Amino acid sequence: MARRRSLQLAAIGTAAGLFSGLFGVGGGTIIVPALILLLGYGAREATGTSLAAIVLIAAVATLTHGAYGNVHVGDGLLIGVPAVAGVLGGTWLQQRIAPRAVSLLFSAVLVASAVDLLAR
């Protein structure tokens, strides 16, 4: 059973890395749903685990895209530094609302993103 779980986690990580490199997404859109649906994680645990994985994924992706000249460091900092406040606020809020509400809000964001992308 432990081997199967390890293989599932590795598959989730591979998919997240592929999507991160290809589209700039992977953590929230791939890891969180996969951990919930495939491994039975709760929404809070899936989110926290995804964020831990994103640290490594983002570092490698940034270096790789940087080698291709695709990174605007100043703009990244202007997005990233204020995002820290958003992370703190979002984490605080997530701990205070029902896990079902977190899942529904996340689903709504994914659906809205999909509709917007398809409409373009």
C-alpha positions in Angstrom: 0.0 0.0 0.0 2.9 2.4 0.8 4.4 1.7 -2.6 1.1 2.5 -4.3 0.7 5.7 -2.4 4.3 6.8 -3.3 3.7 6.1 -6.9 0.4 8.1 -6.8 2.2 11.0 -5.2 5.0 10.8 -7.8 2.4 10.8 -10.6 0.7 13.8 -9.1 4.0 15.6 -8.8 4.9 14.7 -12.4 1.6 16.1 -13.7 2.0 19.2 -11.6 5.5 19.8 -12.9 4.4 19.3 -16.5 1.5 21.8 -16.1 3.7 24.2 -14.2 6.3 24.3 -16.9 3.7 24.4 -19.7 1.1 26.7 -18.3 2.5 28.2 -15.1 0.0 26.3 -13.0 0.2 23.0 -11.2 -0.1 23.4 -7.5 -3.6 24.5 -6.9 -5.1 23.2 -10.1 -3.4 19.8 -10.2 -2.1 18.8 -6.8 -5.0 19.9 -4.6 -7.7 18.1 -6.6 -5.6 15.0 -7.0 -4.7 14.8 -3.4 -8.4 15.1 -2.5 -9.8 12.8 -5.1 -7.1 10.1 -5.3 -5.7 10.0 -1.8 -8.6 11.2 0.3 -6.8 14.3 1.8 -9.0 17.0 3.4 -9.1 20.4 1.6 -6.9 22.0 4.2 -4.3 19.3 4.2 -4.3 19.2 0.4 -3.7 22.9 0.3 -0.9 22.9 2.8 0.8 19.9 1.1 0.4 21.5 -2.3 2.0 24.8 -1.1 5.0 22.8 0.3 5.5 21.1 -3.1 5.1 24.4 -4.9 8.2 25.8 -3.3 10.4 23.3 -5.1 8.4 23.3 -8.3 8.4 27.1 -8.5 12.1 27.4 -7.8 13.1 24.9 -10.6 10.5 26.3 -13.0 11.8 29.9 -12.4 15.4 28.9 -13.0 14.4 26.9 -16.2 12.3 29.7 -17.6 15.0 32.2 -16.6 17.5 30.2 -18.7 15.1 30.8 -21.7 14.8 34.5 -20.8 11.2 34.3 -19.9 11.4 35.8 -16.4 10.8 39.5 -15.5 12.3 39.5 -12.0 11.0 42.9 -11.0 7.5 42.1 -12.0 7.7 38.8 -10.2 8.7 40.6 -7.0 5.9 43.2 -7.5 3.4 40.3 -7.6 5.1 38.0 -5.1 5.7 40.4 -2.2 2.1 41.5 -1.9 1.0 37.9 -2.4 2.5 37.1 0.9 -0.2 39.3 2.6 -2.8 37.4 0.5 -1.4 34.1 1.6 -1.6 35.1 5.2 -5.2 36.4 4.8 -6.3 33.4 2.8 -4.8 30.9 5.2 -6.4 32.7 8.1 -9.8 32.7 6.3 -9.5 29.0 5.2 -9.1 27.9 8.9 -12.3 29.7 9.8 -14.7 28.5 7.1 -16.1 25.0 6.5 -13.9 22.7 4.3 -16.9 22.2 2.0 -17.1 25.9 1.4 -13.4 25.9 0.6 -14.0 23.2 -2.0 -16.9 24.9 -3.5 -15.1 28.2 -3.8 -12.1 26.5 -5.4 -14.4 24.7 -7.8 -16.1 28.0 -8.7 -12.7 29.6 -9.4 -11.7 26.7 -11.7 -15.0 26.8 -13.6 -14.8 30.6 -14.0 -11.2 30.3 -15.3 -12.2 27.5 -17.8 -15.1 29.6 -19.1 -12.9 32.6 -19.5 -10.2 30.7 -21.3 -12.7 29.1 -23.6 -14.3 32.4 -24.4 -11.0 33.9 -25.6 
